[in-house]
Amino acid sequence: MKPRKKKRALKRNLFAALYTLFAWGLYLLFIPIIVVLSFKKKYKESIPARFFLKNNPPLPENRIWFHACSFGETRALKPLVESIGKERSVLTTTTQTGFYEAGKIVEEVRYLPFEPLLWVWVRPQKILAVMEAELWFLLFYLAKKRGAKTMLINARISDRSWKSYRRFRWLYAKIFDYIDEVYAQSDIDRRRLELLGAKSVVVTGNIKLAQIPEVTKRYPKPSGIVVTAASTHEGEEEGILHSFSEWKRAHPDAKLLLVPRHPERFDKVYAIAETVARKEGLDLARWSRTGSLEADIVLIDAMGELINLYAVSDIVVLGGAFARIGGHNPVELLPFGCRLVSGRHIFNQKAIFSQIEGALFCDLDDLAQTLEKAFHAEPPKLKERVTLEPILKGMADVV
């Protein structure tokens, strides 16, 4: 090795060692908080697996290793996994909902351990393909050091987070030293990623647009107009319920299917819906108890049913954008001819919404009036569909 290259390698390895010591320090500092959080239903599986490696052995070696953070990103990997081959693919995720979804796509699924634990956990793989913005230094460093070609796919940097990324540009530059190829959602994302130090950046569009949603169970369509409030968050349900109740006065046969994003909030959201329903004189049902969609308001307290509900819906009010969450993926509802209403806080889904014609946007105060507009509107359409070919081509030399 030439002296200059040797010096550069020593500096990189020194940084990796210092970074690891810092990560261990954080780990030890926050162990009490981690232990307390592990008793919460939302984290009862993910925290023991990620921070203590409980029931979380290393992945099989020499596979195509995909990593995604949560449910939506994990689901978007399905077409890629099917193209590569399920038997050659393994998948890690961060959240409990992502983990369950990953189990529907591949056989070998793990929670991604906290960074310093990766030293004893990462095994040699053919490819590491990480979704969107999961930029963990030791993940890429160790995967690359142990023989994997490294890729960041469907990469994005939202308007909201760009300032923070720039502040830590020095760190991201070091991460991108260990990423061979980057596939960005848009030209804006490409420019931002290159400013952070990314190399070999190709714009492919958002791969979430490549997936055609599949109905897993067909339900009879309820009578009347069906409004589905999908993937709602804290601070959204009460406003949606009041707006629907107001709009329902002009459409007595309308029904609302209320689908909270996180299962640990089912009971709380039901209590909110119960208060509104009592005040407005509406029937309320909990789907797990009745199995029926015929009440005025139905709380959907189950996971994995959203696509099936889109298939019987006339209007979808997509959550996560009335509160400052950043929005959710609207593409899944398009094949079913639903009208689409969203809040305005779509900063995490801006690239996807830019590819859709006919979506309606409003605040909670204007939702009742916007529901009426949606009732008379045409269903939204996708401007274009993305291809997975550039990413598959990038994997072909290894696969």
C-alpha positions as CSV (number, residue, x, y, z in Angstrom):
1,M,0.0,0.0,0.0
2,K,1.3,3.5,-0.9
3,P,2.2,5.8,2.0
4,R,-0.6,8.2,1.2
5,K,-3.3,5.5,1.0
6,K,-1.9,3.9,4.1
7,K,-2.1,7.2,6.0
8,R,-5.7,7.7,4.8
9,A,-6.7,4.1,5.8
10,L,-5.2,4.7,9.3
11,K,-7.1,8.0,9.7
12,R,-10.4,6.2,8.7
13,N,-9.8,3.4,11.1
14,L,-9.0,5.8,13.8
15,F,-12.2,7.6,13.2
16,A,-14.1,4.3,13.3
17,A,-12.5,3.5,16.7
18,L,-13.3,6.9,18.2
19,Y,-16.9,6.8,16.8
20,T,-17.3,3.3,18.3
21,L,-16.1,4.6,21.7
22,F,-18.6,7.5,21.5
23,A,-21.4,5.1,20.6
24,W,-20.5,2.9,23.5
25,G,-20.6,5.9,25.8
26,L,-24.1,6.8,24.6
27,Y,-25.2,3.2,25.1
28,L,-24.0,3.1,28.7
29,L,-25.4,6.5,29.5
30,F,-28.9,5.7,28.2
31,I,-29.2,2.1,29.4
32,P,-31.6,3.1,32.2
33,I,-33.9,4.9,29.8
34,I,-33.6,2.0,27.3
35,V,-34.6,-0.5,30.0
36,V,-37.7,1.6,31.0
37,L,-38.8,1.9,27.3
38,S,-38.5,-1.8,26.8
39,F,-41.6,-2.3,29.0
40,K,-43.7,-0.3,26.6
41,K,-45.8,-2.4,24.2
42,K,-44.5,-0.5,21.2
43,Y,-40.9,-1.5,22.0
44,K,-41.2,-4.8,23.9
45,E,-39.6,-6.7,21.0
46,S,-37.5,-4.2,19.2
47,I,-35.5,-2.8,22.2
48,P,-34.4,-6.2,23.7
49,A,-33.4,-7.3,20.1
50,R,-31.6,-4.1,19.1
51,F,-29.9,-3.1,22.3
52,F,-29.3,-6.5,24.0
53,L,-29.4,-8.9,21.0
54,K,-32.1,-11.0,22.6
55,N,-33.4,-13.5,20.0
56,N,-31.5,-11.6,17.4
57,P,-28.7,-13.7,16.0
58,P,-26.5,-12.6,13.0
59,L,-27.9,-12.9,9.5
60,P,-26.8,-15.8,7.3
61,E,-23.7,-14.9,5.3
62,N,-23.3,-14.0,1.6
63,R,-26.8,-12.8,1.0
64,I,-28.3,-9.6,-0.4
65,W,-29.0,-7.6,2.8
66,F,-31.7,-5.1,2.6
67,H,-32.3,-2.7,5.5
68,A,-35.3,-0.4,6.1
69,C,-36.5,1.6,9.0
70,S,-40.2,1.0,9.4
71,F,-43.4,-0.4,7.8
72,G,-43.7,1.8,4.7
73,E,-40.0,1.5,3.7
74,T,-40.0,-2.2,4.3
75,R,-43.1,-2.8,2.2
76,A,-41.6,-0.8,-0.7
77,L,-38.7,-3.3,-0.9
78,K,-41.0,-6.2,-1.9
79,P,-40.6,-5.7,-5.8
80,L,-36.8,-5.5,-5.4
81,V,-36.7,-8.6,-3.2
82,E,-38.9,-10.6,-5.7
83,S,-36.7,-9.5,-8.6
84,I,-33.5,-10.6,-6.7
85,G,-35.0,-13.8,-5.2
86,K,-36.4,-14.3,-1.7
87,E,-34.1,-17.2,-1.1
88,R,-31.0,-14.9,-1.6
89,S,-32.4,-11.9,0.3
90,V,-32.3,-11.1,4.0
91,L,-33.9,-8.0,5.7
92,T,-33.3,-6.0,8.8
93,T,-35.6,-3.3,10.2
94,T,-35.8,-0.9,13.2
95,T,-39.4,-0.9,14.2
96,Q,-41.8,-3.6,15.3
97,T,-44.3,-2.9,12.5
98,G,-41.5,-3.0,10.0
99,F,-40.3,-6.3,11.4
100,Y,-43.7,-7.9,11.0
101,E,-44.0,-6.6,7.4
102,A,-40.5,-7.9,6.6
103,G,-41.6,-11.4,7.7
104,K,-44.1,-11.4,4.8
105,I,-41.4,-10.6,2.3
106,V,-38.4,-12.8,3.3
107,E,-37.7,-15.7,5.6
108,E,-34.7,-14.3,7.3
109,V,-35.6,-11.1,9.2
110,R,-33.8,-9.4,12.1
111,Y,-33.9,-6.2,14.0
112,L,-30.9,-4.0,13.3
113,P,-28.7,-3.8,16.4
114,F,-27.6,-0.5,17.9
115,E,-24.4,0.6,16.2
116,P,-21.5,-0.6,18.5
117,L,-23.1,-4.0,18.7
118,L,-22.7,-4.4,15.0
119,W,-19.0,-5.2,15.5
120,V,-19.9,-8.6,16.8
121,W,-23.1,-9.0,14.7
122,V,-22.3,-8.1,11.1
123,R,-21.3,-11.1,8.9
124,P,-19.9,-10.9,5.3
125,Q,-22.6,-10.2,2.7
126,K,-22.7,-9.7,-1.0
127,I,-24.6,-6.5,-1.0
128,L,-25.9,-4.1,1.7
129,A,-28.8,-2.0,0.3
130,V,-30.2,0.5,2.7
131,M,-33.5,2.4,2.2
132,E,-33.9,6.2,2.2
133,A,-32.1,8.0,5.1
134,E,-30.8,5.2,7.4
135,L,-27.3,6.7,7.4
136,W,-25.5,4.8,10.2
137,F,-21.7,5.0,10.0
138,L,-20.8,1.7,11.5
139,L,-23.5,-0.1,9.4
140,F,-21.8,0.9,6.2
141,Y,-18.3,0.8,7.5
142,L,-18.5,-2.8,8.8
143,A,-20.5,-4.1,5.9
144,K,-17.9,-2.6,3.4
145,K,-15.0,-3.8,5.5
146,R,-16.4,-7.3,5.5
147,G,-16.9,-7.5,1.7
148,A,-20.3,-6.1,0.8
149,K,-21.0,-3.8,-2.0
150,T,-22.9,-0.9,-0.3
151,M,-25.9,0.9,-1.8
152,L,-28.2,3.6,-0.5
153,I,-31.5,3.3,-2.4
154,N,-34.6,5.5,-2.6
155,A,-32.4,8.1,-1.0
156,R,-34.0,11.4,0.1
157,I,-33.4,14.4,2.2
158,S,-36.5,16.3,3.1
159,D,-36.7,20.1,3.2
160,R,-37.3,20.0,6.9
161,S,-34.2,17.9,7.7
162,W,-31.8,19.5,5.2
163,K,-30.5,22.1,7.6
164,S,-29.6,19.4,10.2
165,Y,-27.8,17.4,7.5
166,R,-25.7,20.4,6.5
167,R,-24.8,21.0,10.1
168,F,-23.3,17.5,10.3
169,R,-21.9,17.5,6.8
170,W,-18.5,16.3,8.0
171,L,-20.0,13.2,9.5
172,Y,-22.1,12.3,6.4
173,A,-19.0,12.8,4.2
174,K,-17.3,10.0,6.2
175,I,-20.4,7.8,5.9
176,F,-20.5,8.3,2.1
177,D,-16.9,7.2,1.9
178,Y,-18.2,3.7,2.5
179,I,-21.3,3.8,0.1
180,D,-20.5,2.6,-3.4
181,E,-23.7,3.7,-5.2
182,V,-26.6,6.0,-4.3
183,Y,-30.1,5.9,-6.0
184,A,-32.0,9.1,-5.3
185,Q,-35.7,9.9,-5.5
186,S,-35.3,13.3,-7.3
187,D,-32.9,15.8,-8.7
188,I,-33.2,17.9,-5.5
189,D,-32.2,14.9,-3.4
190,R,-29.3,14.1,-5.8
191,R,-27.9,17.6,-5.4
192,R,-28.2,17.6,-1.6
193,L,-26.7,14.1,-1.4
194,E,-23.7,15.2,-3.5
195,L,-23.2,18.2,-1.3
196,L,-22.9,15.8,1.6
197,G,-20.3,13.8,-0.2
198,A,-22.3,11.1,-2.0
199,K,-20.7,9.7,-5.1
200,S,-22.2,7.8,-8.1
201,V,-25.6,9.2,-7.6
202,V,-28.4,8.2,-10.0
203,V,-31.9,9.5,-10.0
204,T,-34.4,6.7,-10.2
205,G,-37.6,8.2,-8.7
206,N,-39.3,6.9,-5.7
207,I,-39.4,3.1,-5.7
208,K,-42.6,3.2,-3.7
209,L,-44.3,4.1,-7.0
210,A,-43.1,0.8,-8.4
211,Q,-45.3,-1.4,-6.2
212,I,-48.8,-2.3,-7.1
213,P,-50.7,-2.9,-3.9
214,E,-52.3,-6.3,-3.4
215,V,-55.6,-7.0,-1.6
216,T,-55.2,-9.8,0.8
217,K,-58.8,-10.1,1.8
218,R,-62.0,-8.9,0.0
219,Y,-64.7,-7.3,2.1
220,P,-68.2,-6.4,1.0
221,K,-68.5,-2.7,0.4
222,P,-70.5,-1.0,3.2
223,S,-73.7,0.8,2.1
224,G,-73.4,4.6,1.5
225,I,-70.3,6.7,1.0
226,V,-67.2,5.2,2.7
227,V,-64.5,7.6,4.0
228,T,-61.3,6.0,5.3
229,A,-59.2,8.1,7.6
230,A,-55.9,6.2,7.1
231,S,-52.7,6.1,9.2
232,T,-53.8,8.9,11.7
233,H,-51.7,10.3,14.4
234,E,-52.0,12.0,17.8
235,G,-53.8,15.4,17.3
236,E,-55.6,14.3,14.1
237,E,-58.4,12.0,15.0
238,E,-60.6,14.4,17.0
239,G,-60.6,17.0,14.2
240,I,-61.3,14.3,11.6
241,L,-64.2,12.9,13.6
242,H,-65.8,16.4,14.1
243,S,-65.3,17.3,10.4
244,F,-66.8,14.0,9.2
245,S,-69.8,14.4,11.6
246,E,-70.4,17.9,10.2
247,W,-70.2,16.6,6.6
248,K,-72.3,13.6,7.3
249,R,-75.3,15.9,8.0
250,A,-75.5,16.4,4.3
251,H,-74.7,12.8,3.5
252,P,-76.6,10.7,6.2
253,D,-75.5,7.4,4.6
254,A,-71.7,8.2,4.9
255,K,-69.5,6.0,7.0
256,L,-66.1,6.6,8.5
257,L,-63.4,3.9,8.9
258,L,-60.8,5.2,11.3
259,V,-57.4,3.6,11.1
260,P,-54.8,4.8,13.6
261,R,-51.2,4.4,12.5
262,H,-49.9,2.8,15.7
263,P,-51.6,-0.1,17.4
264,E,-50.7,1.1,20.9
265,R,-53.1,4.0,20.4
266,F,-56.2,1.9,19.5
267,D,-57.7,2.2,23.0
268,K,-57.1,6.0,23.2
269,V,-58.5,6.7,19.7
270,Y,-61.6,4.6,20.5
271,A,-62.2,6.7,23.6
272,I,-61.9,9.9,21.5
273,A,-64.3,8.4,18.9
274,E,-66.7,7.4,21.6
275,T,-66.9,10.9,23.0
276,V,-67.6,12.4,19.5
277,A,-70.1,9.7,18.5
278,R,-72.1,10.2,21.7
279,K,-72.2,13.9,21.2
280,E,-73.2,13.6,17.5
281,G,-75.6,10.7,18.0
282,L,-73.7,8.4,15.8
283,D,-73.2,4.6,16.0
284,L,-69.6,3.5,16.8
285,A,-68.1,0.0,16.5
286,R,-64.8,-1.5,17.2
287,W,-63.9,-3.8,14.3
288,S,-62.2,-6.4,16.4
289,R,-65.4,-6.9,18.3
290,T,-68.0,-6.8,15.5
291,G,-66.2,-7.6,12.3
292,S,-68.6,-5.2,10.6
293,L,-68.0,-2.0,8.6
294,E,-71.6,-0.9,8.7
295,A,-71.6,1.5,11.7
296,D,-71.5,5.2,11.2
297,I,-67.9,5.2,12.6
298,V,-65.7,2.0,12.8
299,L,-62.4,1.9,14.6
300,I,-60.1,-0.4,12.7
301,D,-58.0,-1.9,15.5
302,A,-55.9,-4.2,13.3
303,M,-52.7,-4.0,11.3
304,G,-52.2,-4.9,7.6
305,E,-55.8,-4.1,6.5
306,L,-55.3,-0.7,4.9
307,I,-55.1,-1.9,1.3
308,N,-58.2,-4.1,1.8
309,L,-60.1,-1.0,3.2
310,Y,-59.0,1.2,0.3
311,A,-60.7,-1.4,-2.0
312,V,-64.1,-0.5,-0.4
313,S,-63.5,3.3,0.1
314,D,-64.8,6.2,-1.9
315,I,-62.7,8.9,-0.2
316,V,-59.4,8.6,1.8
317,V,-58.3,11.1,4.3
318,L,-54.6,10.4,4.6
319,G,-53.2,11.0,8.1
320,G,-49.8,12.1,9.2
321,A,-50.0,15.5,7.4
322,F,-52.6,17.3,9.5
323,A,-50.1,17.0,12.4
324,R,-46.5,17.8,11.6
325,I,-45.5,14.2,10.9
326,G,-44.5,14.6,7.3
327,G,-47.3,12.6,5.6
328,H,-47.6,9.0,4.4
329,N,-47.4,7.2,1.1
330,P,-50.5,8.1,-1.0
331,V,-49.7,5.8,-3.9
332,E,-51.3,2.6,-2.4
333,L,-54.8,4.0,-2.7
334,L,-54.6,5.0,-6.4
335,P,-55.5,1.7,-8.0
336,F,-58.8,1.7,-6.2
337,G,-60.2,5.0,-7.5
338,C,-60.5,6.7,-4.1
339,R,-60.5,10.4,-3.9
340,L,-57.6,11.7,-1.9
341,V,-57.6,14.3,0.9
342,S,-54.4,15.2,2.7
343,G,-53.1,17.7,5.2
344,R,-50.5,20.2,4.2
345,H,-47.5,18.8,6.2
346,I,-46.2,16.4,3.5
347,F,-42.5,17.2,3.8
348,N,-41.5,13.5,4.0
349,Q,-43.6,12.6,0.9
350,K,-43.1,15.7,-1.2
351,A,-41.5,13.8,-4.1
352,I,-44.4,11.3,-4.2
353,F,-47.1,13.9,-4.1
354,S,-45.4,15.8,-6.9
355,Q,-46.1,12.7,-9.1
356,I,-49.8,12.7,-8.3
357,E,-52.5,14.7,-10.0
358,G,-55.8,15.4,-8.3
359,A,-55.0,15.2,-4.6
360,L,-56.8,17.8,-2.4
361,F,-55.1,19.5,0.5
362,C,-56.5,21.3,3.5
363,D,-56.2,22.0,7.3
364,L,-58.5,20.2,9.8
365,D,-60.6,23.4,10.0
366,D,-61.5,23.1,6.3
367,L,-61.8,19.3,6.2
368,A,-65.6,19.2,6.0
369,Q,-65.7,21.5,3.0
370,T,-62.9,19.5,1.4
371,L,-64.7,16.3,1.8
372,E,-67.6,17.8,-0.2
373,K,-65.1,18.8,-2.9
374,A,-63.7,15.3,-2.9
375,F,-67.1,13.8,-3.2
376,H,-67.5,15.6,-6.6
377,A,-63.9,15.3,-7.7
378,E,-62.2,12.8,-10.0
379,P,-59.9,10.2,-8.5
380,P,-56.2,11.2,-8.4
381,K,-53.8,9.8,-11.0
382,L,-50.1,9.0,-11.1
383,K,-48.1,11.0,-13.6
384,E,-45.5,8.3,-14.1
385,R,-44.3,5.0,-12.8
386,V,-40.7,4.4,-11.7
387,T,-38.5,1.5,-12.9
388,L,-36.3,-0.6,-10.7
389,E,-33.9,-1.4,-13.6
390,P,-31.0,1.0,-12.5
391,I,-30.9,-0.5,-9.1
392,L,-31.1,-4.1,-10.4
393,K,-28.3,-3.3,-12.8
394,G,-26.2,-2.0,-10.0
395,M,-26.7,-5.3,-8.2
396,A,-26.2,-7.5,-11.2
397,D,-22.3,-7.5,-11.1
398,V,-22.4,-9.0,-7.6
399,V,-25.6,-11.1,-7.8
